[in-house]
Amino acid sequence: MNDYKNIVFDLGGVVVDLDIPSSIQAFAKLGIVPQGVTLEELSRGGIPKDWEMREMMHAMDVGEMSADEFVALMLKAARPGTTRQNIVDAFNSIIRLPRHRLEWLKQLRRNHRVYLLSNIGELHWTETCRLAHEAGTDVEECFDEVFLSYRLRMAKPDPRIFQHLIEATGIVPEETLYIDDLPDNIRAGQAAGLRAHKIDCNALDEEIGNLFPEIL
């Protein structure tokens, strides 16, 4: 991996950690849980594939549903008295942004072009930017360019989003390291010619020394 010129990062589970149990528990306190599933089961197994919220999250990620539309639907399912901010806070409580990773990204930009390719909706992206600002960093300082599914109206592992990235940046796929935590996305990245490397969710700190020893 020592001859790559470009680095493409996924966001959720890679640059930011995902705290799924916290978000699930926050929604449960608002009365929003799938039928027939206990809070313990949710916290242990994550969001059920057949839960309507998963479909709505995907719709937001590809720009088919706005943040306001999502919140409105969640408010209908929540207990009386729940506010818009309650819903937004519960949804965004999944995101954890370790400050030191922002510094790593800025260091990597000294010798590489660094890009973000993320399946993400408006609410989570706004929260990520807020957390970065809170840590004293603008997201633009961390990446040469960001490619977000809700803006592009397509999401990984759709081959089109990888082709768009390559064409928009002019990168040479063989000179590009792509890091993601989902096998389907890794396979799609490899099919596009990128040098894809899978890491476990929330495990960038454990991988960073092998991937980028120069920044430690």
C-alpha positions, 0 to 999 in steps of 0.5 A: 500500500506504500505507492498510493497517491489518493485515499478515499474514506467511508464515514460511518464506522470508519472516520466516525464511530457508530453507537447504534445502541445509544440511538436505539435506546434514545428512540425507545425512550420516545416510544419508537420501537419496532413491533415484537422486538425488545429494547435488549434485542435492539441494542444487541442486534442493531436495527432490524432489516424489516424495520420501516426506519431502515427504509426511511434512512435509506430514502434520506441517504439517497435524497428521496426523503428530506430531513423534515419529512423523516422527522414528521414521520417519526413524530407521528410514531412517537409519544405525545409531547415529543419535539422535533429536536427530540427526534433529531437528537435521538437520530444523531446520537449514533455519531461519535467523532474522535477528535484525533481522527480529524488531525490524522486526516489533516496530516494525510492531506500533506502527502495525499489527496484525501476524499470522503465517499459516504452513504449519509443523509442531511441530518447525520452530515449536519451533525458530523460538521457540527461535531467537527466544528465543536472540535475546532476543525472545519470538514473542508480542512480534512478532505480535498472533496466530499461525495455524499449519497444524499446530494448525489442521489445514489449510494454505495455499492451502486457502481455509478457512485464510484465511477462518479468519484473517479471521473469527478476527481480524475484519480487513477483507481490503481493509485487509490486506497479505499477504506470501508467497513462493509463487504458489499462496498469493498467489492464494489470499490474493487470492481471499480479498480480501487485498492479497497481495504476493509476494516471492522466497524469502529476499528480505525484506531486499531488499523491506523498504524498499519495503514498510515505509520507515518502519521503516528 
